[in-house]
Amino acid sequence: MLKTEFIDVLSIVSHKLYDSAANVMDTASRLIPANTFCIAQLDHLSTKVLNVYNRDKLILGEGLVVDNAESYCALVTEHSEGPLVINNNLTHPLTRHMDATEFVGGCSFVGVPIHNENGEIYGSLCSFDQDFYSYQQKDVDLLLSLSSFFTRLLEMETTLRQLKQAEETAAKVLEEKKNLLAVLSHEIRTPMNGVLAMANLLQSTRLSDDQSLYVNVIESSGTSLLLMMDQILDYSKAEAGAISLEIKPYSVTETVEHVLQLFSSEAQKKRIRLYAEYNINDHLMLMGDQHKVRQILINLVGNALKFTEKGEVCISTQVSADTEGTLHASYEIKDTGIGIPQDRQDLLFKSYSQIHGNSGKYGGAGLGLSICKQLAELMGGIVWLKESSHLGSQFVFNISSAASTVHTNI
């Protein structure tokens, strides 16, 4: 039978994804130089405005409910198979005689439908502008990407509701637990990649400084969502015992340098020195699962950069050999960040723990260190917090390894 704890975890994930989606949609609305951007839910009789963003003029308000006969948003789903673009509502045949036109006033309009997971109409994403902004194809494409993303969120919500209903009676759900988050990750990733691709395309066009900033926020929010889904998927696999090791020779320095390269851009943006120190032979090869060692280092360095606003982050690596010829590799990740409160250090390696609160400033699902612990233990290693204060923190990852037959000098 599916555990209540797992259901609760999915509820937390669902809320986090909706919050992130709202932020992305809010920022996306600013990229379209129109006055109003709204998300509406429709049934057979009426339209309800769920969220609305107005710039200069108040055209719509959240919670507004109107009959479909007087709803521009309903026109999108009732009179159009796809995006509906109206350059002038005063002259367009669908809107010129509507009572709503007098209420809204002269404007241009664009809308795209939102479908649920069954392909049925859920609502629409719409934009209005009283200065008759001429909507471009890139604006329509961005709305379509967001619509697809929202559809996947609705699918996740439906899946969660079904799991709650089946908790007491459907023992078979336990088998599906192994694959559920993998499916959700894929379904979220596909539309999110579309949003990121559109943001990247927008960056190649002529943008104002504010618009460029908005695109950066979309890219950052989207990347954070994908990272969160990756962490949740990794955690699910570890919990289900579905992770196996791939043991083969790997280079210690190449592994560390790959991690440095991965975060070099982020470090440069924050003006933080990111570097490595090696107390080993450059050609040292160890036997182990390089991918999982790298994943642990990525999580540890990612956390160090996230909580460091100035100074440096360093990976210090050393390898020693015992009398039996076993090699012991130690990776120390030291930062000059904000440190970890003494009274919260016992939560460090627990799943879904937000060490620095739930304000949203640092984001994440609270799984990074839990995944590090699980992967390290799977490989017979250990991860722990060596020290932390207001001057920074130092985490250590130790793992033992048989010596490779190629370049094993320490």
N, C-alpha and C positions, 0 to 999 in steps of 0.2 A: 504494500500500500504506500502511496506517495506520502512523504513526511510533510507535516505542516510547516516545518522549518524551511523546506525547499520552496513551498508555495509563498511563504512570507518573503523569501529572498527575491523571487520573481516579481512580487509586488513592489519591492524597493527598486528593482531594476526598471520596472515599468514607469514608476514615478520619475526616476532620474532621466529616462529617455524622453518623457514628455516635457520635462523642464528644459532639457537641452534642445528639443525640437522647437519649443516656443521661442527660445533665444535665437535659433537659426532663422525662424520665420520672421521674427521682429527685425533682425538685421537685414534679411532679404528684402523686406518691405521698403527699407531705406534706399536700397539700390535702384528701385524703380522710382524715378522722380515724379511720383504722383502723390496726391494728398492723402488718400485713404486706402488701406489694405485690410481685408477682413476674411475671416473663416466662418462659414455659415453651415448649419446643419439643416437638412430638409426632410420632411415627411410628405405624405400625399396631399396635405392641406396647407401647411405653413412652413415658413422659413424662420430660423432662430439664429441671430448673430452671436457666435460663441466668443470670438476674439476680434478686436478691431484696433487699428493703429491709424490715428488721424494726425496730420502734420499741422497745417495752419487753420483749416476750417473744419468744424465739427459737422461731418456729414452723417455718420452713423454712430450709434452707441452700443456697447455690449449688452446683451440680454434682449435686444429689440426683437419682437416677434411680429411678422406680417403675413397676410395671406399670400399664397404662392402667385395669385393673380396680380399682385402688386409688388412682386419681388424680382429685382434684377438678377439676383443669385439663382432664382428658380428658372429664369430664362436660359441659363447655361445648361441646365439638365433637361429642360422640357422642349427646347427649340434648337438645340445644337448637339451634335454627336461628339464634338470635341471643344476646343477653345472657342469662346465667343468674344469677338472684338467689335466694339461699337465706338466709332470715332466721334459721333455727335448724337447724344440721346434725344435731342430736340427734333432731329430729322429722320432718325432711323425708324423703319416701319414697326419694329418690335416694341419700341419705347415711346414714340412721340405722343401716343394717345393714352398712356398709362397715368393714373393719378399719382403714382410714385414719382414720376418725372417732375411734377410740380413741387413735390416735397424735397427731392434731391437737388433740383435746379439743373441748369445746363452743365453737362460734363461729358468726358469720354469714359469708356468702361472696358474692362477686360475680365473674363472669368474662365476658370477651368474646373471641371468636375472632380470630385473626390469619390472614389468607390471604396466599398468595404472589401473584405477578403473574398466574398462570394461574387464580386463583380457588380453588386447592386449599388445604386446611388446613395451615398451618405450625405453629401453636401457639395460645397464649392468654395474655391479660393477666388476672391474678386478684388479688383482695384478700381477706384474712381478718381477722377481729377477734374476739378471745376475749371481749370485753365485749358482743358481739351488737349492734354498731353497725348502725343501720337505714339502709341505702344509699338515697340519694336519686336522682332522675332525673338531676340535674346530675352526680352521680358517674359514672353509667353513660354519659352523653353524653361526659364527659371521657375515659373509657377507650376509647370508640368512636373518638374523634378521634385518640387516640394509636395505636390499632390501625391506622387508615387510614394514618397517617404512617409507621408501621413497615413496612407493606406496600409503600409507595413506596420505602423504603430497600432492601428485599429486591429490588425490581425493578431498582434501580440496581446492586446487587451482581451480579445475574444478567446484566444488560447488560454490565457490566465484564468478567465471566468470558467471555462470548461474544465480546467484542471481542479479548480476549487469545488465544482459540483461533483466531480468524479472521485474526490479524495477518499471518501468512505467506501465506495462500492467498486471502483475500477482498479483492481490489483495490477492489471496489465500496464497501467501508466508508469509503473516502476521501471519496466523495460524501456519505455519511451523516454525516460528521463535522460538517458545517455545521449540521445540524439536531439532532444528538444532545443537546447541552447545552440547547437550547431546549425539547426534549421533557422532559428531566429537570427543568429549572427549573419547567415547568408542573406536572409530576406531584408535585413536592415542595411547590410553592406551594399547591396546592389543599387538601391535608390540613393544612398548616401554618396556613393562614388559618382553618381550622376550630378548631384549637387556640387561636389568638389570639382568635377570637370567643368561645370558651368562657371564656378567661381574662378577657376584657372583661366577659362576663356575670357571672362570679364577683365581679368588682370591684363590681358594683352590688348585691350581697347583703351581709348583715351578716357581716363577717369579723373575726377577731382580728388584732392587729398582726402576729403571725407569719404567719398565712395571707395577709394582704395583701402581706407581703414575698415570700412564695412566688409569688403571682400576678405580681408585678412581675418576678421572675426568669424566669418562663415567657414573659412578653411581651418581655423584653429578649433572651432566648435565641432566641425565634422570629423577632424582627425581625432579629437578627444573621444567622440562617440565610438569610432572604430577601435581605438585602443581599449576602451572599456569593454566592448564586445569581445575582443581578443582575450582579455584577462578573464572574463566570465567563462568563456569557452575553455580556456586552459584549466580554470578551477574546476569546472564540471568534469572534465576528463580525468583530472587527478582524483576527485571524489569517487568517480565511477571505477577507478583502477584501470583506466584505458590507456595509460601512458607507458610506453616501453622505451628501453634504452638502446641507443645505437652506438656501440663501442668501437672506436677506431682511432688511429693516431691523429692528433691535432696540435697545431702550434699555439703556444701560450701567448706569444707576442701578437700573432695575427688575430687571435680572438679578441684581445684587449684593444688593439688598434681599430678593429671593426666597430667596436662599441664607441670608441672616441669619435670616429668618423660619423657615426649615426647621429650623435648629439652635437657635433661641431657647430652646426648652424644655430641651434637653440642657444648654445653657450655664447656665441658671438653676439646674438641679439641682446642677451642680458649682460654682455660685457663681463662674463665670468671666465676665468682661466680654467680650462679643462685639459688635464694632462695625465701622463702615466709615469711611474717610476718602476724600473725593473732591477731586481737583484738576482738575475738569472742569465744564462747563456741565451743569446738571441735565437739560436736554432733549437732550443729545447722543445721536444715533442713528448706529449703525455698521451696515455690511453684513456679514452673516456668519451662521453657524449658531448661533443663541442657545442651543438645547438642548445642544449639545456644549460650548459655552463654560461654560454653567451646570454641566454634568456635571463638568468639570475643577475648577471652583471648589468643588463639593460634595465631591469626593474630597479636595482639599487642605484645606478647612476641617474636614471630618470627621476627617482624620488629626491636624490641629492640636489639636482638642478632645480626641481620644482620648488623646494623649500629654501633655496639660496638666492638672495637678491644681489649680493656683491661678494667679491672675493674669489674663491676657487673651489674646484672639485678635483680630487686626485684619486687615481687608482694605483695603489702600491702592490706590486706582485713579487712574491718570493717562493721558492721551492726548496725543500730540504729532503734529505734521504735518511731513513733509519738504518739500523744495522742489518735488516733483512732485505734491503734494497727497495723498499716501498717508498715512493715519492709522495710528499705532502705539499700540496699547493695551497697558498694563502693569498686571497685577494682582499685588500683593505680599501674601502671606499670612504674617503674623508672629505667633509665639506665645511664651509664656513657659514652655514645657514642658521635658521632660527632655533634649531635644537628641538628636542622632544621633552615635554613636561614630565617631571619625575612621576607624577601620579597617573600618567597615561602610558608609561612604558610597558606595563604588563599587557596592554592591548595590542602591542605592535604586530604580532604575528597571528592575530585572530582575524577570521574572515569578516569582511564588511565593517571593519572598524575605521572610523574617521578620527585619527589622532588629534587633528587640529580643528575638530568640530565640523558641523554640517552647513557652514555659511555659504559654501559653493565657491569660495575664492580659489581653492586648490583643486576642486573637482576630483574625479576618479571614483571607482567603485569600492575602494578599500580592500582590494584583493592582492595588490602587488607583493607585499611581504609574505602573505599567506602562501602565495604561489611559490615564492623563493624557498620558503621552508619546506614545502612539499617536494619540490624538485631536488633540493639539496639532500633531503633524507632518502629520496628514491635512489640517489647515487652514492649513498653512504656518507654524505657530508653533513655540514652544519652551518647555519647562518645565525649570527647574533649581533646585538648592539654592544659594542665594546665600551663606548663612552658617548655622552651627550651633555651639552650645556648651551648657554646662550651664545657661545662662540662657535658652535657647530656640532656635528655628529660624526661618528666613525662606526661603520658596519664592517663586519668581517665574514667572509665566506671561505671555509676550509673544506678541502676534499682530498682524499687519498687516491693514488693512481699507480698502476703498474707502469714501469718504464717502457717506453716505445723502443724498438730496436733501431730507430733512426734518430741520430743526433740527440742523445739523452744526457749530454753533459750539462751539469747545473751551473 
